[in-house]
Each structure stands twice: as structure tokens, then as C-alpha cells.
Amino acid sequence: MNDKWIKIYTSHQFFKAEKVKQILIDNGIKAVIMNKQDTAYKFGEVEVHIPENEYSNALEIIIEHNL
């Protein structure tokens, strides 16, 4: 199966994106982090991506946890 992945969450702080990713995984949703920050100066964004077909479930979980 070839899932299309979409961005569900963005932050400038890595730990916040990691928290969202882990909560989604704990709830049975595949999630990965794409770190687009510059390694030396820490500017840029960290994104959490999920399979497109999990969007509504993931959004509900994010809202439920006030993330």
C-alpha cells in the first residue's frame, strides 16, 4: 500500500513536535518527523507528517490533547 503523507503539525521547537508524534503513535497513527531546522542556528521548522487517510483521527487527537 502506498500512502500519501501529509503535514499535520509544525513547530519551531523539536520537543513539541516529538511530543505530538509520540501521542499519535500511542494512539495507533503512523507519524514521522521532518526536521527542517538549520543544525547550527536552530531556525526553521520541525514538521509531523502522517498518512493522509489518518488526518481526521489525528486532528481529533491533537485537539483533544490541546497540542
CYANA upper distance limits for C-alpha pairs under 8 A (distance plus 0.5 A):
  3 ASP  CA     51 PRO  CA      6.29
  3 ASP  CA     52 GLU  CA      7.55
  3 ASP  CA     53 ASN  CA      8.40
  4 LYS  CA     51 PRO  CA      6.16
  4 LYS  CA     52 GLU  CA      6.11
  5 TRP  CA     49 HIS  CA      6.56
  5 TRP  CA     50 ILE  CA      5.73
  5 TRP  CA     51 PRO  CA      4.78
  5 TRP  CA     52 GLU  CA      5.81
  6 ILE  CA     49 HIS  CA      5.70
  6 ILE  CA     50 ILE  CA      6.06
  6 ILE  CA     51 PRO  CA      6.69
  6 ILE  CA     52 GLU  CA      6.09
  7 LYS  CA     47 GLU  CA      7.03
  7 LYS  CA     48 VAL  CA      6.28
  7 LYS  CA     49 HIS  CA      4.82
  7 LYS  CA     50 ILE  CA      7.01
  8 ILE  CA     47 GLU  CA      8.07
  8 ILE  CA     48 VAL  CA      6.34
  8 ILE  CA     49 HIS  CA      6.19
  8 ILE  CA     50 ILE  CA      7.22
  8 ILE  CA     55 TYR  CA      7.84
  8 ILE  CA     58 ALA  CA      8.25
  8 ILE  CA     59 LEU  CA      7.91
  9 TYR  CA     17 ALA  CA      7.66
  9 TYR  CA     20 VAL  CA      8.28
  9 TYR  CA     47 GLU  CA      6.18
  9 TYR  CA     48 VAL  CA      5.61
  9 TYR  CA     49 HIS  CA      7.74
 10 THR  CA     17 ALA  CA      7.36
 10 THR  CA     45 GLU  CA      6.95
 10 THR  CA     46 VAL  CA      6.21
 10 THR  CA     47 GLU  CA      4.97
 10 THR  CA     48 VAL  CA      6.92
 11 SER  CA     16 LYS  CA      7.24
 11 SER  CA     17 ALA  CA      6.67
 11 SER  CA     45 GLU  CA      6.14
 11 SER  CA     46 VAL  CA      5.88
 11 SER  CA     47 GLU  CA      7.08
 12 HIS  CA     37 GLN  CA      8.48
 12 HIS  CA     43 PHE  CA      7.76
 12 HIS  CA     44 GLY  CA      6.84
 12 HIS  CA     45 GLU  CA      5.25
 12 HIS  CA     46 VAL  CA      6.43
 13 GLN  CA     17 ALA  CA      7.35
 13 GLN  CA     45 GLU  CA      8.07
 13 GLN  CA     46 VAL  CA      7.43
 14 PHE  CA     18 GLU  CA      6.67
 14 PHE  CA     35 ASN  CA      8.36
 14 PHE  CA     46 VAL  CA      6.52
 15 PHE  CA     19 LYS  CA      6.60
 16 LYS  CA     20 VAL  CA      6.87
 17 ALA  CA     21 LYS  CA      6.64
 17 ALA  CA     33 ILE  CA      7.75
 17 ALA  CA     46 VAL  CA      6.96
 17 ALA  CA     47 GLU  CA      7.12
 17 ALA  CA     48 VAL  CA      6.77
 18 GLU  CA     22 GLN  CA      6.62
 18 GLU  CA     33 ILE  CA      7.80
 19 LYS  CA     23 ILE  CA      6.71
 20 VAL  CA     24 LEU  CA      6.72
 20 VAL  CA     48 VAL  CA      8.05
 20 VAL  CA     62 ILE  CA      7.79
 20 VAL  CA     67 LEU  CA      7.61
 21 LYS  CA     25 ILE  CA      6.71
 21 LYS  CA     31 ALA  CA      6.12
 21 LYS  CA     32 VAL  CA      7.14
 21 LYS  CA     33 ILE  CA      7.67
 21 LYS  CA     48 VAL  CA      6.87
 22 GLN  CA     26 ASP  CA      6.52
 22 GLN  CA     31 ALA  CA      8.42
 23 ILE  CA     27 ASN  CA      6.83
 24 LEU  CA     28 GLY  CA      7.01
 24 LEU  CA     29 ILE  CA      5.72
 24 LEU  CA     30 LYS  CA      7.57
 24 LEU  CA     31 ALA  CA      7.15
 24 LEU  CA     58 ALA  CA      7.06
 24 LEU  CA     61 ILE  CA      7.71
 24 LEU  CA     62 ILE  CA      8.50
 25 ILE  CA     29 ILE  CA      5.44
 25 ILE  CA     30 LYS  CA      6.19
 25 ILE  CA     31 ALA  CA      6.79
 29 ILE  CA     50 ILE  CA      7.89
 29 ILE  CA     54 GLU  CA      7.42
 29 ILE  CA     58 ALA  CA      7.62
 30 LYS  CA     50 ILE  CA      6.45
 30 LYS  CA     51 PRO  CA      7.45
 31 ALA  CA     48 VAL  CA      7.07
 31 ALA  CA     49 HIS  CA      6.13
 31 ALA  CA     50 ILE  CA      5.28
 31 ALA  CA     51 PRO  CA      8.13
 32 VAL  CA     48 VAL  CA      6.19
 32 VAL  CA     49 HIS  CA      5.88
 32 VAL  CA     50 ILE  CA      7.21
 33 ILE  CA     46 VAL  CA      7.40
 33 ILE  CA     47 GLU  CA      6.13
 33 ILE  CA     48 VAL  CA      5.14
 33 ILE  CA     49 HIS  CA      6.80
 34 MET  CA     46 VAL  CA      6.39
 34 MET  CA     47 GLU  CA      5.61
 34 MET  CA     48 VAL  CA      6.82
 34 MET  CA     49 HIS  CA      7.84
 35 ASN  CA     45 GLU  CA      7.15
 35 ASN  CA     46 VAL  CA      5.00
 35 ASN  CA     47 GLU  CA      6.83
 36 LYS  CA     44 GLY  CA      6.33
 36 LYS  CA     45 GLU  CA      5.78
 36 LYS  CA     46 VAL  CA      6.09
 36 LYS  CA     47 GLU  CA      8.05
 37 GLN  CA     42 LYS  CA      5.99
 37 GLN  CA     43 PHE  CA      5.86
 37 GLN  CA     44 GLY  CA      4.74
 37 GLN  CA     45 GLU  CA      5.88
 37 GLN  CA     46 VAL  CA      6.99
 38 ASP  CA     42 LYS  CA      5.61
 38 ASP  CA     43 PHE  CA      6.14
 38 ASP  CA     44 GLY  CA      6.88
 50 ILE  CA     54 GLU  CA      7.30
 50 ILE  CA     55 TYR  CA      7.67
 51 PRO  CA     55 TYR  CA      7.56
 54 GLU  CA     58 ALA  CA      6.52
 55 TYR  CA     59 LEU  CA      6.51
 56 SER  CA     60 GLU  CA      6.68
 57 ASN  CA     61 ILE  CA      6.88
 58 ALA  CA     62 ILE  CA      6.70
 59 LEU  CA     63 ILE  CA      6.67
 60 GLU  CA     64 GLU  CA      6.52
 61 ILE  CA     65 HIS  CA      6.72
 62 ILE  CA     66 ASN  CA      6.67
 62 ILE  CA     67 LEU  CA      5.86
 63 ILE  CA     67 LEU  CA      6.81
